[in-house]
Amino acid sequence: MPETKCDICKRWFNITKSMLHTETVTVINKTGEHRLQVTEATCPLCGKTYPVVIDDAETIKLKLSVEELLRKQLKYIQNNRPAPMRLLAKIDHLNWKLDFKRQTLAKKYNGSFYQTDEGKQQLDYRYHVR
């Protein structure tokens, strides 16, 4: 996972899977209000949160499709058989499509405000991980 420098405490830390948490938020920008899932990482030293992945209904559906195909690939691996090239190509294609759509969402909503239980926060999207 990428190494990240915290804006608050100025220390470097590695983003791990255990640091990630996802919440559904309402984002407010120039085009109105939008329901999104924001996956955030929290600095282990000071507790500041950073959005790392933004998903909408379309990217969530793509992500689930990729996960389903990866489960199929795992069955082949568990049976000591190579996965079909067609399956691998489809996984690559959907991963590329998912990355592209997530990057588009990141550009669209960077700087937008969203509402959480603690109050209104601004998306500062810099730390993209998968």
Secondary structure, DSSP 4 states (H G I P E B T S, - for coil): --EEE-TTT--EEE--GGGEEEEEEEEEETTEEEEEEEEEEE-TTT--EEEEEEE-HHHHHHHHHHHHHHHHHHHHHHTT-PPPHHHHHHHHHHHHHHHHHHHHHHHHHTT-EEEETTEEEE--------
